[in-house]
Amino acid sequence: GSEYEHVIVVLPPDGSPLLTRELLYTAVTRAKHSVTLICTASALTKAIETVTERGSGLIEALA
């Protein structure tokens, strides 16, 4: 993936369906040196706690 020296992450409000651990992980891991998070504490907590359920169908295909 792409990498950048410095990354600024603006998280949406804590009621947003876009607020997920995967979004936060992807944003943070793009930084080589520094990350600046712009968000509320509740939005950050919500992002950390919300894991996206993947629906690839692989389990069903292997059954």
Secondary structure as UniProt FT lines:
FT   STRAND          4..10
FT   TURN            14..15
FT   TURN            17..18
FT   HELIX           21..28
FT   TURN            29..30
FT   STRAND          31..38
FT   HELIX           41..49
FT   HELIX           58..62
//
